[in-house]
Amino acid sequence: HNGKNQLILTITAPGVVEPMSLTPVVRIPKLNMVIPFPVTFTYLTAPSPTFSTIVPAKAKTTVASPIQVTLLNFPGVSLKADFGIQFRWPSGKIIPASISEFLRVDPSKDPAAIQSYQVLIFSPVGEDVLEGAVQMWAFHGQYRRRVAKTGAVFTFLDATSPEIVGAVSTGIDAGIDSVKIRMSQPTQVSLFMNNAKKEVAQVLLGTGSSSLGNVLYALKGPTLIGIEMSSHDEASKSAQITFVVPGASKSGLVLG
């Protein structure tokens, strides 16, 4: 700026490994000129990426199933290959998910900015995919040290294992494998299962000790729940169970 003319430059600051402060300069080689910034530029610690939702939170070991994942505070992504999403077994085995497509939750944000993403992935299959509860990890290919992690919240099921296919809380809600219930008074709940080898003998609530993002389970137990009715049909390998969930002093998610 010489009093008459002004030049405005728009730049993209490169990423750095650690927080730091520095004074950038503008170099104009043709004029053999170096112009320092009038102020110090500071890199701040970025918020940690986290999982917000995983839907559904289970898959068969023999079928590649679609799973919708929402990630928060994730570095800017331009290609599917920038996403690294993995399933991690308690044994230490790591198997990556297949990334199908992704969507920026807020399209008005700069594509390179830290933001939220909805990512459609497909669960892995093969002999290494074993039944059980696993962790999920997510990271950007260029920032592998910033990892979003869950507890063992995702479950792989053997195709022949019993599976809850319906849930009803009487007069309140219905779902596939979860329902809302009253906090103020006891609520009757019925569950319906496929691939059942025999009738259900026991119901436990409050078995969750892990968290997904900032979601904590309201009840820690385990608490044994009395059964009102339990039936099994040998021909269809189906089962049904009805029980009453007691009221609670606070609201929140409960595993069982």
VMD Tcl script that draws the C-alpha trace (Angstrom):
set ca {
  {0.00 0.00 0.00}
  {1.65 3.28 -1.15}
  {-1.18 5.60 -0.25}
  {-2.94 5.09 -3.55}
  {-2.93 1.39 -4.40}
  {-3.72 -1.58 -2.18}
  {-3.13 -5.27 -2.83}
  {-5.19 -7.87 -0.99}
  {-3.81 -11.42 -0.85}
  {-5.87 -14.47 0.18}
  {-3.73 -17.37 1.34}
  {-4.23 -20.81 2.84}
  {-2.11 -21.40 5.92}
  {-0.30 -24.77 5.78}
  {-0.85 -27.31 8.54}
  {1.71 -27.84 11.29}
  {2.40 -30.68 13.68}
  {2.33 -28.66 16.92}
  {0.92 -25.31 18.14}
  {3.30 -22.40 17.49}
  {3.54 -18.67 16.88}
  {5.44 -17.08 13.99}
  {5.67 -13.95 11.89}
  {4.92 -14.66 8.21}
  {6.57 -12.63 5.45}
  {5.60 -11.79 1.89}
  {8.46 -12.12 -0.60}
  {8.37 -10.29 -3.94}
  {11.40 -11.65 -5.86}
  {11.12 -9.24 -8.82}
  {11.40 -6.28 -6.47}
  {13.86 -8.02 -4.13}
  {11.45 -7.14 -1.34}
  {10.51 -8.90 1.92}
  {7.46 -7.58 3.80}
  {6.88 -9.00 7.31}
  {3.36 -9.32 8.73}
  {2.56 -6.55 11.22}
  {1.36 -9.09 13.80}
  {2.31 -12.56 15.01}
  {0.36 -15.49 13.55}
  {-0.53 -18.24 16.03}
  {-1.45 -21.87 15.36}
  {-3.88 -23.16 18.00}
  {-4.45 -26.75 19.13}
  {-7.26 -28.20 17.05}
  {-10.25 -29.84 18.81}
  {-10.02 -33.61 18.93}
  {-12.08 -35.53 16.34}
  {-14.90 -37.64 17.79}
  {-17.59 -40.06 16.68}
  {-21.09 -38.64 17.08}
  {-23.29 -41.45 15.72}
  {-22.86 -44.95 14.27}
  {-26.01 -46.37 12.64}
  {-26.50 -49.27 12.81}
  {-23.99 -50.31 15.47}
  {-23.86 -53.96 14.37}
  {-23.22 -56.07 11.28}
  {-23.06 -59.73 10.26}
  {-19.61 -61.25 9.93}
  {-20.48 -62.65 6.50}
  {-22.23 -59.64 4.90}
  {-20.76 -56.25 3.94}
  {-23.33 -53.96 5.54}
  {-23.82 -50.18 5.04}
  {-23.09 -48.10 8.15}
  {-23.65 -44.36 8.50}
  {-21.00 -42.66 10.65}
  {-21.02 -39.02 11.78}
  {-17.64 -37.53 12.68}
  {-17.13 -34.20 14.50}
  {-14.06 -31.92 14.48}
  {-12.56 -33.79 11.53}
  {-9.84 -32.21 9.33}
  {-10.91 -31.03 5.88}
  {-11.39 -33.85 3.36}
  {-11.30 -33.69 -0.43}
  {-11.12 -37.40 -1.34}
  {-12.55 -40.64 0.06}
  {-8.99 -41.81 0.48}
  {-8.45 -39.11 3.14}
  {-10.64 -41.10 5.55}
  {-9.20 -43.93 7.56}
  {-11.89 -45.82 9.50}
  {-10.99 -49.06 11.25}
  {-12.53 -51.79 13.37}
  {-10.32 -52.95 16.24}
  {-10.82 -56.24 18.08}
  {-9.75 -56.82 21.72}
  {-7.02 -59.14 20.38}
  {-5.41 -56.18 18.63}
  {-6.55 -57.20 15.14}
  {-7.29 -54.19 12.91}
  {-9.48 -54.34 9.79}
  {-10.32 -51.23 7.75}
  {-13.83 -50.30 6.63}
  {-14.60 -49.63 2.98}
  {-15.41 -45.94 2.41}
  {-18.35 -45.52 0.03}
  {-19.14 -41.79 0.12}
  {-19.04 -38.75 2.39}
  {-20.96 -35.53 2.90}
  {-20.01 -32.30 4.65}
  {-22.63 -31.55 7.31}
  {-22.25 -27.78 6.77}
  {-21.51 -27.08 3.07}
  {-20.98 -23.38 3.81}
  {-17.71 -24.11 5.61}
  {-14.39 -23.94 3.80}
  {-13.65 -27.46 2.48}
  {-10.23 -27.38 4.14}
  {-11.60 -26.38 7.57}
  {-12.12 -28.68 10.55}
  {-15.77 -29.70 10.42}
  {-18.37 -32.49 10.69}
  {-18.85 -35.26 8.14}
  {-21.38 -37.98 7.46}
  {-19.55 -40.99 6.05}
  {-21.13 -44.08 4.51}
  {-18.93 -47.12 5.04}
  {-19.31 -50.87 4.51}
  {-18.33 -53.36 7.17}
  {-15.54 -55.83 6.35}
  {-16.09 -59.55 5.71}
  {-13.79 -62.55 5.65}
  {-12.30 -65.15 7.92}
  {-10.54 -62.51 10.02}
  {-13.85 -60.80 10.91}
  {-14.79 -62.47 14.18}
  {-17.96 -62.23 16.23}
  {-17.87 -59.83 19.14}
  {-17.81 -56.19 20.27}
  {-15.11 -53.98 18.75}
  {-13.80 -50.43 18.84}
  {-13.96 -48.03 15.92}
  {-11.15 -45.60 15.07}
  {-11.20 -42.78 12.53}
  {-8.40 -40.51 11.34}
  {-7.40 -38.29 8.43}
  {-4.70 -39.78 6.21}
  {-2.53 -36.68 6.61}
  {-3.08 -36.33 10.37}
  {-2.85 -39.88 11.69}
  {-1.98 -38.83 15.23}
  {-5.40 -37.15 15.69}
  {-7.68 -40.16 16.12}
  {-11.37 -40.43 16.99}
  {-11.97 -43.54 19.12}
  {-14.98 -45.31 20.57}
  {-15.25 -47.95 23.22}
  {-16.37 -51.46 22.20}
  {-19.69 -50.12 20.88}
  {-19.88 -51.90 17.51}
  {-20.86 -55.57 17.38}
  {-20.16 -58.17 14.72}
  {-22.68 -61.01 14.76}
  {-22.38 -64.51 13.37}
  {-25.14 -65.04 10.80}
  {-26.44 -67.97 12.84}
  {-26.32 -66.20 16.23}
  {-29.48 -64.96 17.97}
  {-30.38 -61.42 16.97}
  {-32.91 -58.89 18.30}
  {-35.10 -57.83 15.37}
  {-37.83 -55.87 17.15}
  {-38.48 -54.03 20.40}
  {-41.67 -52.51 21.81}
  {-42.26 -50.46 24.96}
  {-45.99 -50.81 25.57}
  {-47.89 -47.72 24.46}
  {-44.74 -45.61 24.05}
  {-42.27 -46.63 21.36}
  {-41.16 -49.31 18.90}
  {-37.81 -49.94 17.23}
  {-35.41 -52.50 15.82}
  {-33.17 -53.04 18.83}
  {-33.87 -50.09 21.11}
  {-36.88 -48.25 22.55}
  {-37.69 -45.27 24.73}
  {-39.23 -45.94 28.13}
  {-40.67 -43.82 30.94}
  {-38.32 -42.47 33.55}
  {-41.07 -41.74 36.06}
  {-42.61 -45.24 36.34}
  {-42.06 -48.89 35.35}
  {-42.50 -49.71 31.64}
  {-43.31 -53.05 30.00}
  {-40.92 -53.96 27.19}
  {-41.08 -56.83 24.69}
  {-38.18 -58.05 22.55}
  {-38.40 -60.27 19.45}
  {-35.49 -62.43 18.28}
  {-34.47 -64.52 15.27}
  {-32.03 -67.44 15.16}
  {-33.01 -68.28 18.73}
  {-31.99 -71.76 19.81}
  {-34.17 -71.68 22.94}
  {-36.19 -69.29 25.08}
  {-34.49 -66.36 26.82}
  {-33.65 -67.16 30.43}
  {-32.30 -63.87 31.80}
  {-32.40 -60.10 31.21}
  {-29.65 -57.79 32.50}
  {-29.64 -53.98 32.31}
  {-26.82 -51.56 32.95}
  {-24.11 -53.59 31.24}
  {-22.56 -50.56 29.50}
  {-19.31 -49.21 30.88}
  {-17.99 -47.45 27.78}
  {-18.96 -44.25 26.02}
  {-19.48 -43.07 22.43}
  {-18.19 -39.54 22.01}
  {-19.61 -37.59 24.96}
  {-22.57 -39.96 25.49}
  {-22.38 -41.78 28.84}
  {-24.65 -44.63 29.90}
  {-27.08 -43.61 32.63}
  {-27.22 -46.93 34.47}
  {-24.29 -49.05 35.56}
  {-25.01 -52.49 36.88}
  {-25.61 -55.11 35.96}
  {-29.19 -55.18 37.23}
  {-31.20 -58.39 36.88}
  {-34.72 -57.76 35.53}
  {-37.65 -60.06 36.26}
  {-39.24 -61.79 33.25}
  {-43.02 -61.71 32.75}
  {-43.10 -64.01 29.70}
  {-40.54 -65.88 27.59}
  {-41.45 -68.08 24.60}
  {-39.65 -69.89 21.78}
  {-40.82 -71.34 18.47}
  {-38.60 -74.22 17.34}
  {-39.87 -74.27 13.74}
  {-39.08 -70.60 13.00}
  {-36.18 -70.32 15.48}
  {-37.85 -67.20 16.89}
  {-38.27 -66.07 20.47}
  {-40.13 -63.40 22.40}
  {-39.62 -62.06 25.90}
  {-41.59 -59.52 27.96}
  {-40.27 -57.81 31.08}
  {-40.80 -54.61 33.09}
  {-38.07 -51.97 33.29}
  {-38.22 -49.98 36.54}
  {-38.22 -46.18 36.65}
  {-34.97 -44.28 37.05}
  {-33.67 -41.18 38.85}
  {-32.13 -39.73 35.69}
  {-32.56 -39.99 31.93}
  {-30.07 -41.42 29.47}
  {-29.01 -44.46 27.48}
  {-28.93 -47.90 29.09}
  {-27.34 -51.02 27.62}
  {-28.66 -54.50 28.26}
}
mol new
graphics top color blue
foreach p $ca { graphics top sphere $p radius 0.5 }
foreach p [lrange $ca 0 end-1] q [lrange $ca 1 end] { graphics top cylinder $p $q radius 0.2 }
display resetview
